[in-house]
């Protein structure tokens, strides 16, 4: 496990932290009228964190079986191709397209017990676009790490994904309604620029994945 790998994974986790499931549904929970209920956040963020961790374990097991049948350089070349692919497809996202966020806001405003289902649903919907996470798993699988190290990195990755939401929650608790205009601006920006932001996220993720592969192929 190298410092470069950890830094790249942290960068990918921060990119993943800006998705609907990990950031914007928590923001909508903060903007729900009435008293801020911490139990709702515990249910939602706890569920989506465990969901991503479980999915990560399953994906790592599958990726490790593939990597075991490949030579080290071959796995790194595949990682490089994946990184370039992510970077290329990032240009296909329409910066003028607005996201339909109303249905997610309605779900976020539902009863507390249903928030666990909302978290799982958000995770399932995002599986098709969780490419930074897939890139991170590919990097871990190609790095010849022990199972305990992979489990630790996955747990850390999933926790980093919810750090921005927790920081905003701390701000909401400290500043109360004074932070609401800021949260509203973030929510409005995401609805208007979410597609473009996704393109930037994929482009940066592709660069990090490709950079890691190039470093290990030619410089390490």
Backbone bond lengths (Angstrom), bond angles and torsions (degrees), N, CA, C in turn:
res aa  C-N    CA-C-N  psi(-1)  N-CA   C-N-CA  omega(-1)  CA-C   N-CA-C  phi
1 X - - - 1.467 - - 1.526 108.76 -
2 X 1.315 117.29 120.17 1.457 121.39 -178.10 1.525 110.93 -106.88
3 X 1.343 114.80 160.35 1.461 119.84 178.00 1.522 110.59 -63.67
4 X 1.342 116.55 -35.63 1.458 120.15 178.56 1.514 112.00 -62.45
5 X 1.347 116.90 -40.59 1.467 120.93 178.80 1.522 110.40 -64.81
6 X 1.329 116.24 -45.31 1.469 120.18 -179.63 1.523 110.74 -62.04
7 X 1.344 116.66 -41.92 1.465 120.48 -179.96 1.525 110.86 -64.79
8 X 1.338 116.75 -42.16 1.462 119.84 178.93 1.524 111.39 -64.38
9 X 1.325 117.15 -40.64 1.467 120.78 178.72 1.527 110.76 -66.14
10 X 1.331 116.83 -38.41 1.464 120.00 177.70 1.524 110.49 -63.72
11 X 1.334 116.30 -40.34 1.461 119.47 177.47 1.512 112.28 -63.41
12 X 1.332 117.10 -42.47 1.456 120.70 177.97 1.529 111.05 -65.20
13 X 1.332 116.80 -39.15 1.467 120.25 179.21 1.527 111.07 -63.59
14 X 1.329 116.93 -38.96 1.467 119.84 178.02 1.529 110.40 -66.43
15 X 1.328 116.92 -35.92 1.467 119.26 175.14 1.524 110.11 -63.57
16 X 1.333 116.58 -43.64 1.464 120.46 179.06 1.526 111.98 -66.34
17 X 1.325 117.09 -21.15 1.469 120.20 -178.17 1.524 112.51 -71.75
18 X 1.343 117.57 -8.65 1.466 120.32 -177.00 1.528 112.32 -100.03
19 X 1.317 117.85 17.26 1.462 120.47 -179.64 1.529 110.59 -81.54
20 X 1.328 115.60 172.16 1.470 120.35 176.67 1.523 110.05 -58.34
21 X 1.332 116.64 -46.61 1.458 120.71 -173.66 1.511 114.24 -68.59
22 X 1.334 117.70 -36.51 1.460 119.83 -173.07 1.527 114.13 -95.11
23 X 1.316 118.22 -17.19 1.473 119.28 -177.27 1.518 113.49 -129.23
24 X 1.317 117.48 -48.69 1.464 118.13 -168.19 1.522 113.32 -81.82
25 X 1.308 119.10 -32.16 1.466 118.23 171.08 1.526 110.36 -65.86
26 X 1.341 120.27 -42.70 1.469 118.31 173.00 1.530 113.91 -57.56
27 X 1.341 117.19 -37.67 1.465 119.42 176.89 1.521 110.36 -63.04
28 X 1.330 116.85 -42.79 1.465 119.38 179.18 1.520 111.18 -65.49
29 X 1.337 117.82 -31.83 1.466 120.38 174.67 1.532 110.29 -64.01
30 X 1.327 116.30 -37.83 1.465 119.60 178.56 1.520 112.02 -68.31
31 X 1.329 116.79 -29.74 1.458 121.07 -177.48 1.528 112.60 -88.49
32 X 1.338 117.70 -0.81 1.463 120.46 178.48 1.531 109.47 -63.87
33 X 1.335 117.69 130.28 1.477 119.97 -179.07 1.526 111.48 -57.62
34 X 1.301 115.23 147.65 1.454 120.27 178.70 1.519 112.24 102.62
35 X 1.315 115.00 -172.29 1.467 121.13 -177.28 1.523 110.62 -69.42
36 X 1.334 114.95 138.02 1.460 120.56 178.36 1.527 108.88 -71.22
37 X 1.342 116.13 122.18 1.459 121.08 -177.36 1.519 110.08 -108.00
38 X 1.323 116.17 112.96 1.458 121.06 -176.75 1.522 112.53 -66.72
39 X 1.320 115.90 -27.83 1.464 119.07 179.07 1.514 112.38 -60.06
40 X 1.334 117.55 -34.04 1.459 121.29 178.41 1.535 110.66 -64.55
41 X 1.334 115.87 -40.46 1.462 119.20 178.61 1.521 111.20 -68.29
42 X 1.335 116.58 -39.38 1.461 119.77 179.76 1.516 110.65 -61.44
43 X 1.335 116.08 -43.68 1.475 120.18 179.28 1.517 110.56 -64.39
44 X 1.325 116.25 -48.26 1.469 119.67 -175.00 1.529 112.21 -68.72
45 X 1.342 116.86 -56.08 1.464 119.68 -175.86 1.524 111.48 -66.26
46 X 1.332 117.75 -36.86 1.462 120.12 177.11 1.517 111.78 -61.89
47 X 1.349 115.90 -43.30 1.464 119.97 -178.76 1.520 111.97 -65.92
48 X 1.322 117.35 -46.66 1.465 118.88 -176.31 1.531 111.19 -70.38
49 X 1.343 118.10 -30.32 1.462 120.47 176.44 1.521 111.08 -67.10
50 X 1.330 116.37 -46.89 1.470 120.47 178.53 1.525 110.28 -64.41
51 X 1.328 117.77 -37.72 1.463 121.23 179.24 1.522 110.89 -61.18
52 X 1.331 116.82 -49.85 1.463 119.72 -179.68 1.525 111.66 -64.37
53 X 1.320 117.53 -37.23 1.462 120.21 178.58 1.529 110.32 -64.18
54 X 1.339 117.13 -45.19 1.467 120.56 -179.80 1.522 111.17 -63.18
55 X 1.332 116.57 -43.47 1.462 120.15 177.45 1.525 110.30 -62.18
56 X 1.334 116.48 -40.36 1.456 120.51 178.98 1.519 112.24 -61.29
57 X 1.330 116.97 -42.79 1.466 120.54 178.45 1.527 110.47 -60.40
58 X 1.322 116.78 -45.44 1.459 120.48 -179.96 1.526 111.21 -62.90
59 X 1.332 116.65 -42.16 1.459 120.23 -179.57 1.526 111.73 -68.19
60 X 1.332 116.66 -38.51 1.463 119.88 178.46 1.523 110.77 -63.88
61 X 1.330 117.02 -41.00 1.467 120.22 178.50 1.517 110.67 -60.15
62 X 1.335 115.72 -43.14 1.466 119.14 178.53 1.511 112.39 -68.02
63 X 1.343 116.65 -43.41 1.461 120.27 -179.04 1.523 111.06 -66.47
64 X 1.337 117.18 -36.03 1.457 120.11 -179.15 1.529 111.36 -64.96
65 X 1.326 116.40 -36.81 1.465 119.22 177.47 1.519 111.19 -63.62
66 X 1.340 115.84 -37.80 1.465 119.49 178.23 1.517 110.65 -68.23
67 X 1.344 116.20 -45.80 1.459 120.60 -178.21 1.525 111.49 -63.57
68 X 1.344 116.81 -34.38 1.465 120.01 -179.78 1.520 112.48 -60.80
69 X 1.341 117.15 -24.30 1.451 121.27 -179.46 1.532 111.97 -94.89
70 X 1.319 116.68 6.05 1.462 120.91 -178.85 1.518 110.09 -120.33
71 X 1.318 115.93 149.38 1.454 119.99 171.20 1.518 108.80 -68.75
72 X 1.345 117.50 153.81 1.450 121.58 -179.52 1.517 114.07 -51.76
73 X 1.337 119.08 -51.28 1.466 120.27 179.19 1.524 113.31 -61.08
74 X 1.325 117.35 -34.94 1.474 120.25 179.69 1.528 109.78 -64.19
75 X 1.336 116.79 -43.97 1.473 120.62 178.77 1.517 110.80 -61.81
76 X 1.334 116.56 -38.63 1.465 119.70 179.81 1.519 111.62 -69.95
77 X 1.333 116.87 -36.08 1.463 119.26 176.07 1.533 110.71 -65.05
78 X 1.334 116.70 -37.52 1.474 120.05 176.08 1.519 109.89 -64.23
79 X 1.340 116.58 -41.05 1.468 120.22 176.95 1.522 110.61 -61.21
80 X 1.335 116.69 -40.38 1.468 120.66 179.26 1.526 110.64 -63.13
81 X 1.322 116.54 -42.07 1.470 120.38 178.49 1.527 110.33 -62.76
82 X 1.328 116.35 -41.71 1.468 119.99 178.63 1.525 110.41 -61.40
83 X 1.339 116.81 -43.56 1.460 120.39 179.43 1.519 112.39 -61.65
84 X 1.336 116.33 -44.61 1.464 120.08 178.63 1.526 110.19 -64.42
85 X 1.336 116.87 -38.84 1.464 121.34 179.16 1.522 110.89 -61.17
86 X 1.337 117.06 -45.80 1.464 120.74 178.80 1.529 110.71 -60.21
87 X 1.326 115.58 -42.72 1.464 119.55 -179.25 1.519 110.99 -63.75
88 X 1.336 117.74 -41.69 1.463 121.66 -177.14 1.521 111.14 -67.50
89 X 1.350 116.99 -45.98 1.470 118.35 -175.96 1.524 111.57 -71.05
90 X 1.336 117.90 -15.60 1.468 119.58 179.22 1.526 111.27 -61.69
91 X 1.337 117.31 -24.37 1.461 120.77 -178.42 1.536 112.43 -79.26
92 X 1.331 116.64 -6.85 1.459 119.82 -177.54 1.528 113.10 -88.80
93 X 1.321 117.10 -5.00 1.459 119.51 -178.39 1.518 110.46 -83.60
94 X 1.324 115.05 130.38 1.463 122.69 -175.43 1.521 110.40 -77.70
95 X 1.307 117.18 115.55 1.470 121.02 -178.54 1.528 112.56 -70.81
96 X 1.337 117.93 -15.24 1.466 120.57 -178.45 1.530 112.37 -96.91
97 X 1.313 116.41 -4.64 1.465 119.66 -177.09 1.521 110.01 -81.67
98 X 1.336 116.43 132.05 1.454 121.27 178.00 1.522 109.80 -96.53
99 X 1.323 115.79 144.68 1.450 121.42 179.06 1.525 110.50 -88.42
100 X 1.327 115.88 143.26 1.454 121.33 176.19 1.524 108.24 -85.66
101 X 1.322 116.27 97.98 1.462 120.98 -175.92 1.523 113.07 -99.47
102 X 1.324 118.07 -5.32 1.464 120.86 -174.17 1.528 111.63 -61.09
103 X 1.329 117.34 -41.56 1.468 119.30 -176.51 1.529 111.25 -66.49
104 X 1.336 116.05 -34.54 1.463 118.55 178.63 1.526 110.70 -72.40
105 X 1.317 117.60 -35.33 1.455 120.19 176.52 1.521 110.82 -63.92
106 X 1.324 117.01 -40.75 1.463 120.58 178.34 1.525 111.20 -63.53
107 X 1.345 116.38 -41.57 1.464 119.62 178.66 1.522 111.39 -65.59
108 X 1.337 116.37 -39.22 1.466 120.39 -179.38 1.517 111.72 -65.40
109 X 1.325 117.43 -25.89 1.456 121.41 -178.99 1.518 112.54 -87.76
110 X 1.336 117.64 5.66 1.459 121.62 -179.65 1.517 112.19 -75.12
111 X 1.339 117.70 -178.06 1.458 121.94 -179.07 1.532 111.64 -64.70
112 X 1.332 115.74 154.94 1.467 121.27 -176.05 1.528 113.44 -57.12
113 X 1.353 120.50 -47.16 1.466 119.21 -179.21 1.528 113.39 -58.68
114 X 1.328 117.05 -27.71 1.461 120.17 -178.01 1.528 112.02 -78.16
115 X 1.347 118.02 -11.54 1.457 120.32 -177.00 1.521 112.05 -66.44
116 X 1.326 117.16 -29.74 1.464 119.23 176.40 1.522 109.76 -62.83
117 X 1.324 116.68 -41.40 1.461 120.49 176.69 1.515 112.11 -65.67
118 X 1.338 116.94 -37.38 1.467 120.84 177.37 1.523 109.60 -63.77
119 X 1.343 117.10 -41.23 1.462 120.90 179.89 1.521 111.45 -62.67
120 X 1.326 116.61 -45.24 1.469 120.41 178.72 1.523 110.29 -64.64
121 X 1.331 116.85 -42.77 1.457 120.71 179.12 1.524 111.06 -60.82
122 X 1.338 116.40 -43.73 1.467 119.95 178.45 1.521 110.36 -61.43
123 X 1.333 116.24 -41.83 1.455 120.06 178.76 1.512 112.44 -63.80
124 X 1.334 116.61 -42.94 1.469 120.60 179.98 1.526 110.71 -64.64
125 X 1.340 116.54 -44.36 1.462 120.54 179.70 1.520 110.56 -61.34
126 X 1.322 116.71 -37.39 1.466 120.80 -176.86 1.521 113.48 -81.55
127 X 1.328 117.95 -7.17 1.457 119.58 -179.85 1.519 111.79 -56.54
128 X 1.333 116.11 -35.52 1.466 119.58 -178.29 1.525 111.94 -72.15
129 X 1.332 117.57 -19.99 1.469 120.01 -176.79 1.533 112.63 -117.32
130 X 1.340 116.90 7.81 1.465 119.36 -177.98 1.533 110.00 -83.53
131 X 1.326 115.58 49.71 1.457 121.00 -175.94 1.528 113.16 -66.01
132 X 1.338 120.30 -36.35 1.470 118.13 174.11 1.529 111.82 -58.08
133 X 1.329 116.83 -40.10 1.468 121.25 178.62 1.525 110.47 -64.10
134 X 1.334 116.33 -43.02 1.463 120.16 178.17 1.527 110.41 -63.29
135 X 1.328 116.20 -39.98 1.460 119.62 176.77 1.518 111.42 -63.01
136 X 1.334 117.04 -40.96 1.469 121.12 178.88 1.528 110.65 -63.45
137 X 1.313 116.84 -41.51 1.460 120.72 179.30 1.527 110.45 -65.58
138 X 1.328 117.00 -39.02 1.454 120.33 176.10 1.524 111.30 -61.55
139 X 1.328 117.22 -40.23 1.463 121.39 178.99 1.522 110.63 -65.11
140 X 1.335 117.02 -42.10 1.457 119.91 179.51 1.526 111.50 -66.30
141 X 1.327 115.97 -40.11 1.464 120.20 -178.40 1.518 111.76 -67.22
142 X 1.326 116.90 -33.22 1.465 121.14 -178.34 1.523 112.68 -85.37
143 X 1.324 117.95 -6.15 1.465 121.30 -174.02 1.521 113.44 -90.67
144 X 1.320 118.85 2.61 1.469 122.83 178.15 1.525 111.16 55.89
145 X 1.329 115.44 54.00 1.459 121.25 -179.57 1.521 110.71 -97.60
146 X 1.312 116.44 156.39 1.459 120.82 174.30 1.530 109.69 -74.74
147 X 1.349 117.62 153.98 1.476 119.77 -179.79 1.518 113.60 -53.47
148 X 1.344 117.33 -39.03 1.464 119.61 -179.79 1.519 110.91 -65.36
149 X 1.320 117.38 -37.39 1.461 121.00 178.82 1.524 110.78 -66.39
150 X 1.340 116.03 -42.21 1.464 119.81 179.11 1.527 110.35 -63.56
151 X 1.344 116.20 -43.08 1.460 119.43 178.39 1.518 111.89 -61.21
152 X 1.335 116.54 -40.70 1.464 120.73 178.97 1.524 110.68 -65.59
153 X 1.338 117.28 -43.34 1.463 120.83 179.52 1.526 111.10 -65.05
154 X 1.317 116.96 -40.91 1.464 120.01 178.96 1.527 110.84 -63.59
155 X 1.337 116.25 -43.89 1.465 119.62 178.93 1.518 110.60 -62.22
156 X 1.332 116.67 -44.04 1.455 120.05 177.81 1.514 111.94 -63.09
157 X 1.333 116.61 -40.47 1.466 121.53 178.92 1.526 110.21 -59.17
158 X 1.334 116.20 -48.27 1.464 120.10 -177.67 1.526 111.73 -65.89
159 X 1.331 117.28 -33.82 1.465 119.46 177.67 1.521 111.47 -70.68
160 X 1.341 116.77 -40.46 1.469 119.93 177.63 1.523 110.18 -61.01
161 X 1.333 117.42 -33.51 1.455 121.26 -179.12 1.526 112.76 -60.27
162 X 1.324 117.93 -27.93 1.470 119.62 -177.99 1.527 112.47 -103.63
163 X 1.337 117.82 1.48 1.468 120.56 -179.18 1.532 112.18 -59.37
164 X 1.368 120.44 -47.50 1.473 118.79 178.92 1.530 112.79 -58.11
165 X 1.334 117.12 -39.57 1.467 120.05 178.72 1.527 110.47 -64.15
166 X 1.344 117.41 -39.82 1.460 120.76 179.25 1.528 111.23 -67.89
167 X 1.331 116.98 -37.47 1.472 119.98 177.71 1.525 111.07 -64.50
168 X 1.335 116.16 -42.14 1.466 119.45 177.93 1.523 111.00 -66.21
169 X 1.342 116.23 -36.41 1.460 119.71 177.28 1.530 109.84 -63.71
170 X 1.337 117.02 -41.39 1.461 119.74 176.89 1.521 111.53 -61.80
171 X 1.345 116.21 -40.17 1.458 119.87 176.43 1.509 112.04 -63.88
172 X 1.341 115.83 -38.69 1.475 120.03 179.47 1.525 111.18 -65.92
173 X 1.332 116.96 -38.18 1.461 120.61 178.82 1.529 111.13 -70.06
174 X 1.335 116.06 -36.93 1.468 119.89 -177.18 1.518 112.07 -77.63
175 X 1.322 116.83 -40.74 1.469 120.91 -173.36 1.524 113.45 -101.14
176 X 1.326 115.79 -8.00 1.468 121.49 -178.51 1.527 111.05 54.88
177 X 1.337 118.26 -137.95 1.470 120.99 -173.90 1.525 113.43 -67.81
178 X 1.332 117.80 -10.95 1.466 119.55 -178.79 1.529 112.26 -65.88
179 X 1.324 116.82 -21.23 1.464 119.87 -179.83 1.532 111.54 -92.35
180 X 1.330 117.82 -7.13 1.464 121.13 -176.97 1.534 113.36 -58.21
181 X 1.349 119.72 -42.98 1.470 118.53 178.11 1.528 112.59 -58.72
182 X 1.336 116.68 -37.00 1.463 120.59 178.02 1.525 110.85 -66.26
183 X 1.335 116.76 -44.11 1.469 120.61 178.58 1.526 110.58 -63.71
184 X 1.327 116.51 -38.53 1.465 120.51 179.04 1.524 110.95 -64.45
185 X 1.331 116.59 -39.34 1.462 120.19 178.37 1.527 110.77 -63.23
186 X 1.335 116.62 -41.52 1.464 119.99 178.52 1.519 110.22 -62.75
187 X 1.334 116.56 -45.23 1.460 121.26 -179.78 1.524 111.16 -61.66
188 X 1.340 116.88 -44.07 1.470 121.04 179.28 1.518 110.96 -65.12
189 X 1.323 115.96 -42.06 1.472 119.58 178.93 1.520 111.00 -60.97
190 X 1.337 116.29 -42.04 1.461 119.43 -178.94 1.518 111.34 -64.25
191 X 1.341 116.88 -40.90 1.454 120.18 179.42 1.527 111.40 -62.34
192 X 1.335 116.55 -35.38 1.459 120.82 -176.62 1.528 113.22 -88.08
193 X 1.338 117.04 -33.54 1.465 120.84 -172.64 1.527 113.08 -118.18
194 X 1.336 117.16 11.64 1.463 119.71 -174.67 1.516 113.85 -59.23
195 X 1.335 116.84 -40.43 1.467 119.73 -179.14 1.519 111.01 -65.09
196 X 1.318 116.41 -42.86 1.459 120.32 178.05 1.524 110.87 -65.01
197 X 1.335 116.97 -39.98 1.463 120.65 179.29 1.521 110.72 -63.16
198 X 1.341 116.63 -38.15 1.457 120.19 177.48 1.520 110.93 -60.64
199 X 1.323 116.42 -39.95 1.463 120.37 177.43 1.524 111.67 -61.34
200 X 1.334 116.11 -44.47 1.465 119.84 178.16 1.524 110.65 -63.20
201 X 1.328 117.37 -41.85 1.462 121.00 -179.99 1.523 110.93 -60.27
202 X 1.340 116.18 -46.01 1.459 119.85 -179.74 1.530 110.90 -65.09
203 X 1.340 116.81 -38.70 1.458 120.06 179.27 1.521 111.87 -63.21
204 X 1.335 116.74 -45.59 1.467 120.67 179.57 1.525 110.30 -66.83
205 X 1.352 116.40 -41.16 1.460 119.63 178.28 1.524 110.94 -61.48
206 X 1.327 116.77 -42.78 1.458 120.58 178.12 1.519 111.78 -60.15
207 X 1.328 116.09 -41.60 1.462 120.50 178.82 1.529 110.74 -62.71
208 X 1.345 117.74 -44.86 1.467 120.60 -178.31 1.528 111.52 -64.77
209 X 1.340 116.20 -42.40 1.470 120.11 179.96 1.520 110.43 -65.54
210 X 1.331 117.29 -45.24 1.461 121.25 -179.89 1.523 111.21 -66.50
211 X 1.331 117.03 -40.81 1.465 120.92 179.89 1.523 111.13 -60.57
212 X 1.345 116.68 -42.81 1.457 120.56 178.84 1.528 110.88 -62.04
213 X 1.335 116.86 -42.65 1.467 120.41 179.57 1.520 111.12 -64.58
214 X 1.321 117.25 -44.24 1.471 121.25 179.75 1.528 110.59 -62.84
215 X 1.332 117.25 -42.09 1.457 121.11 -179.36 1.519 110.77 -60.90
216 X 1.352 116.52 -42.97 1.462 119.24 -177.20 1.515 112.76 -79.64
217 X 1.324 117.15 -24.28 1.464 119.97 178.17 1.520 112.34 -77.35
218 X 1.327 117.12 -39.75 1.457 120.12 -168.24 1.542 114.94 -117.11
219 X 1.351 117.08 -15.83 1.458 117.45 -173.03 1.525 113.96 -124.08
220 X 1.329 118.60 -10.98 1.458 120.63 -179.12 1.522 110.85 -112.26
